[in-house]
Amino acid sequence: MQTHKDYYRNGFASNLIDNMINDLNKDGIKMIYSEARTWNIASNQLQQKLGFIQYGQDKFNYLYKLDIMTYNKKRIHFYDKSRKGYANE
């Protein structure tokens, strides 16, 4: 997934991933695995902000995992600048 540069730092990726995690939780999924290029600082910061834990690394990527049950207990409410409010409300 990539956000167009005109929309960086507006919470779109955070909101999209948050909604995806909640949908997966409703479907009974308990763990999510993802990866981000080692050079993609913004993506790595986002994964960490959302609570993904780095569990490994290959030649090009950091490998992450997220326990959805833990995520829901620590659920973050993301501020949506375009709505001037919290996305999860």
C-alpha positions as CSV (number, residue, x, y, z in Angstrom):
1,M,0.0,0.0,0.0
2,Q,1.2,3.5,-0.7
3,T,-0.3,6.9,-0.1
4,H,0.0,9.6,-2.7
5,K,2.5,12.2,-1.6
6,D,-0.1,15.0,-1.6
7,Y,-1.9,13.1,1.2
8,Y,1.1,12.2,3.4
9,R,0.6,12.7,7.2
10,N,-3.1,13.1,7.0
11,G,-4.0,9.8,8.7
12,F,-5.3,8.0,5.7
13,A,-3.0,4.9,6.0
14,S,-3.5,4.7,9.8
15,N,-7.3,4.8,9.3
16,L,-7.3,2.3,6.5
17,I,-5.2,-0.2,8.5
18,D,-7.2,0.4,11.6
19,N,-10.4,-0.4,9.7
20,M,-8.8,-3.4,8.1
21,I,-7.7,-4.7,11.5
22,N,-11.1,-4.3,13.0
23,D,-12.7,-6.1,10.0
24,L,-10.2,-9.0,10.4
25,N,-11.0,-9.2,14.1
26,K,-14.7,-9.5,13.3
27,D,-13.8,-12.4,11.0
28,G,-11.9,-14.2,13.8
29,I,-8.4,-13.4,12.6
30,K,-6.0,-13.2,15.6
31,M,-2.6,-12.4,14.1
32,I,-1.5,-10.2,11.2
33,Y,1.9,-10.4,9.5
34,S,3.3,-7.6,7.3
35,E,6.5,-6.3,6.0
36,A,8.0,-2.9,5.1
37,R,11.1,-2.1,3.1
38,T,14.0,-1.3,5.4
39,W,14.5,2.1,3.7
40,N,10.8,3.1,4.0
41,I,11.0,5.1,7.3
42,A,7.4,6.3,7.2
43,S,6.0,2.8,6.7
44,N,8.2,1.4,9.5
45,Q,7.1,4.2,11.9
46,L,3.5,3.6,11.0
47,Q,3.7,-0.1,11.7
48,Q,5.3,0.6,15.1
49,K,2.8,3.3,15.9
50,L,0.0,0.8,15.3
51,G,1.6,-1.7,17.6
52,F,3.2,-4.1,15.1
53,I,6.2,-5.8,16.6
54,Q,9.3,-6.4,14.4
55,Y,10.1,-10.1,14.6
56,G,12.7,-10.4,11.8
57,Q,14.4,-9.0,8.8
58,D,15.3,-10.3,5.4
59,K,17.5,-8.8,2.7
60,F,15.1,-5.9,1.9
61,N,12.3,-5.9,4.5
62,Y,11.6,-5.6,8.2
63,L,9.0,-8.3,9.2
64,Y,6.2,-7.4,11.5
65,K,3.4,-9.1,13.4
66,L,0.4,-7.8,15.3
67,D,-1.7,-9.6,17.9
68,I,-5.2,-8.3,17.2
69,M,-6.4,-8.9,20.7
70,T,-3.6,-6.8,22.1
71,Y,-4.3,-4.1,19.5
72,N,-8.0,-3.9,20.4
73,K,-7.1,-3.4,24.1
74,K,-4.7,-0.5,23.3
75,R,-6.8,0.8,20.4
76,I,-5.6,4.2,19.2
77,H,-8.0,6.8,18.0
78,F,-6.5,8.5,15.0
79,Y,-7.1,12.1,14.3
80,D,-8.5,12.7,10.8
81,K,-7.4,16.2,9.6
82,S,-9.8,16.1,6.7
83,R,-12.8,15.5,9.1
84,K,-11.4,17.6,11.9
85,G,-12.2,14.8,14.2
86,Y,-11.3,11.3,15.3
87,A,-11.6,8.7,12.6
88,N,-12.9,6.0,15.0
89,E,-15.8,7.9,16.3
